[in-house]
């Protein structure tokens, strides 16, 4: 369970760091992605982007 927690934290940090670049190519703005603004903070839940990236990772894993 600790491994999954570490993987999730690292994945969130990587996605957060790559978010500006991913938005330029259109990821993070798909129809299933949720964005909230609460006061000064903006919260993003990129559900559709995560599904798309997971599918691409699965395809790459199958091909290799």
N, C-alpha and C positions, 0 to 999 in steps of 0.2 A: 504494500500500500504506500510505503514511503517513496518508492521509485515512481509510482504514478503521480504523486504529489510533486516531486521534483521535475518530472517531465512536463506536467501542466504549467508549473511556474516558469520554466525555461521557455516553453512554447509561447506563453503570454508575453514574456519579455522580448522574445525575438519578433513576434508579430507587432508589438507596440513600437519597437525600433524601426521596423520596416513599413509601418503604416503610411507615412507620407509618400513613400515610393510606390506602394501598392495602390494608393488612391489615384496617383497619376495615370496608372494603366487601367483603372476602372474597378479594381477590387475594393471592397469596403463600401461600395455604393450600389450594390445589387438589390433587387426588390425584397429579399428576405432579411436584409441587414437593418437593425434597429438603432436609432440614434435618439438620445434624450438630452435635454439641456435642463439642468437643475441649478438654478442660480447662476454662478459663474462657471460651473463645471459642465463639461460635455462628456456623456457616457455613451460608448459605442458597443453594441453587441452584434458582431459580424457573423451571424448564423449562416447565411447563404454562402459567404466567402469561405468559412471554415469547411463547409460541406464540399465546395468546389475544390479547395486545396487538398482536402483528404482524398477526394476521388483522383486527383492528379498524382498524388503521392502513391496511391494504390496502383495506378497504371504504371508508373515508373518502377515500382517494386516488382510487379508481374513481369515487366519486360526484361528486367535485369535478373 
